[in-house]
Amino acid sequence: MKVLKKSPESELADTWVSLGEALLGAMDAMDEIRGV
């Protein structure tokens, strides 16, 4: 992990952004598998 001085709020926001991107990527993959 990078040791940067960040507020807990921005750390949490970064985590949610990463989760959101992963979720969108997973949904796109599911659509491709189903052939939508």
N, CA, C and O atoms as a DFTB+ gen file, in Angstrom:
144 C
 N C O
     1  1       0.823      -1.197       0.000
     2  2       0.000       0.000       0.000
     3  2       0.854       1.242       0.000
     4  3       1.924       1.289       0.607
     5  1       0.353       2.262      -0.702
     6  2       1.071       3.529      -0.712
     7  2       0.832       4.262       0.597
     8  3      -0.283       4.301       1.119
     9  1       1.904       4.838       1.111
    10  2       1.756       5.593       2.348
    11  2       1.711       7.073       2.006
    12  3       2.728       7.766       2.000
    13  1       0.487       7.538       1.717
    14  2       0.278       8.949       1.420
    15  2      -0.620       9.533       2.495
    16  3      -1.478       8.849       3.053
    17  1      -0.407      10.794       2.770
    18  2      -1.272      11.435       3.759
    19  2      -2.610      11.727       3.106
    20  3      -2.748      12.659       2.313
    21  1      -3.586      10.915       3.454
    22  2      -4.934      11.083       2.906
    23  2      -5.929      11.070       4.046
    24  3      -5.697      10.454       5.087
    25  1      -7.025      11.746       3.842
    26  2      -8.070      11.700       4.850
    27  2      -8.807      10.370       4.733
    28  3      -8.876       9.794       3.647
    29  1      -9.358       9.880       5.840
    30  2     -10.124       8.622       5.790
    31  2     -11.264       8.694       4.782
    32  3     -11.600       7.700       4.139
    33  1     -11.862       9.894       4.648
    34  2     -12.975      10.048       3.715
    35  2     -12.542       9.791       2.283
    36  3     -13.254       9.118       1.537
    37  1     -11.383      10.314       1.881
    38  2     -10.951      10.108       0.501
    39  2     -10.497       8.665       0.292
    40  3     -10.647       8.118      -0.801
    41  1      -9.948       8.055       1.322
    42  2      -9.594       6.630       1.233
    43  2     -10.856       5.813       0.968
    44  3     -10.869       4.930       0.110
    45  1     -11.906       6.115       1.709
    46  2     -13.164       5.395       1.576
    47  2     -13.759       5.642       0.191
    48  3     -14.263       4.715      -0.443
    49  1     -13.702       6.882      -0.276
    50  2     -14.233       7.210      -1.601
    51  2     -13.481       6.431      -2.680
    52  3     -14.096       5.894      -3.601
    53  1     -12.161       6.370      -2.568
    54  2     -11.358       5.621      -3.550
    55  2     -11.768       4.154      -3.553
    56  3     -11.851       3.525      -4.607
    57  1     -12.023       3.619      -2.368
    58  2     -12.431       2.212      -2.258
    59  2     -13.757       1.992      -2.960
    60  3     -13.917       1.015      -3.692
    61  1     -14.716       2.896      -2.745
    62  2     -16.031       2.762      -3.382
    63  2     -15.927       2.908      -4.887
    64  3     -16.612       2.197      -5.623
    65  1     -15.084       3.817      -5.361
    66  2     -14.888       3.991      -6.805
    67  2     -14.336       2.703      -7.406
    68  3     -14.793       2.253      -8.457
    69  1     -13.349       2.111      -6.731
    70  2     -12.764       0.859      -7.226
    71  2     -13.813      -0.254      -7.263
    72  3     -13.880      -1.020      -8.224
    73  1     -14.624      -0.337      -6.216
    74  2     -15.674      -1.355      -6.176
    75  2     -16.692      -1.120      -7.283
    76  3     -17.143      -2.065      -7.930
    77  1     -17.053       0.144      -7.499
    78  2     -18.019       0.465      -8.544
    79  2     -17.504       0.087      -9.920
    80  3     -18.244      -0.459     -10.738
    81  1     -16.231       0.377     -10.176
    82  2     -15.640       0.035     -11.470
    83  2     -15.594      -1.480     -11.652
    84  3     -15.863      -1.984     -12.742
    85  1     -15.257      -2.198     -10.594
    86  2     -15.210      -3.661     -10.674
    87  2     -16.604      -4.217     -10.958
    88  3     -16.758      -5.150     -11.746
    89  1     -17.620      -3.637     -10.311
    90  2     -18.991      -4.098     -10.504
    91  2     -19.449      -3.843     -11.932
    92  3     -20.073      -4.707     -12.548
    93  1     -19.142      -2.659     -12.464
    94  2     -19.509      -2.347     -13.847
    95  2     -18.810      -3.290     -14.818
    96  3     -19.417      -3.760     -15.781
    97  1     -17.549      -3.561     -14.568
    98  2     -16.801      -4.478     -15.422
    99  2     -17.408      -5.875     -15.395
   100  3     -17.502      -6.542     -16.425
   101  1     -17.815      -6.310     -14.211
   102  2     -18.423      -7.639     -14.074
   103  2     -19.746      -7.698     -14.823
   104  3     -20.045      -8.696     -15.479
   105  1     -20.547      -6.628     -14.730
   106  2     -21.834      -6.600     -15.431
   107  2     -21.621      -6.613     -16.942
   108  3     -22.358      -7.282     -17.666
   109  1     -20.627      -5.885     -17.417
   110  2     -20.317      -5.894     -18.854
   111  2     -19.930      -7.299     -19.296
   112  3     -20.370      -7.771     -20.345
   113  1     -19.111      -7.960     -18.499
   114  2     -18.679      -9.319     -18.831
   115  2     -19.876     -10.269     -18.874
   116  3     -19.966     -11.114     -19.764
   117  1     -20.794     -10.132     -17.917
   118  2     -21.980     -10.983     -17.889
   119  2     -22.811     -10.774     -19.151
   120  3     -23.299     -11.735     -19.745
   121  1     -22.970      -9.513     -19.560
   122  2     -23.738      -9.220     -20.778
   123  2     -23.082      -9.863     -21.990
   124  3     -23.773     -10.405     -22.854
   125  1     -21.764      -9.809     -22.063
   126  2     -21.058     -10.402     -23.206
   127  2     -21.239     -11.912     -23.217
   128  3     -21.424     -12.512     -24.276
   129  1     -21.185     -12.526     -22.039
   130  2     -21.351     -13.980     -21.939
   131  2     -22.754     -14.383     -22.408
   132  3     -22.920     -15.385     -23.104
   133  1     -23.757     -13.594     -22.019
   134  2     -25.135     -13.904     -22.399
   135  2     -25.436     -13.501     -23.838
   136  3     -26.447     -13.912     -24.408
   137  1     -24.550     -12.695     -24.421
   138  2     -24.742     -12.284     -25.807
   139  2     -25.762     -11.171     -25.961
   140  3     -26.420     -11.065     -26.997
   141  1     -25.895     -10.343     -24.937
   142  2     -26.845      -9.230     -24.995
   143  2     -26.264      -8.109     -25.838
   144  3     -26.905      -7.074     -26.015
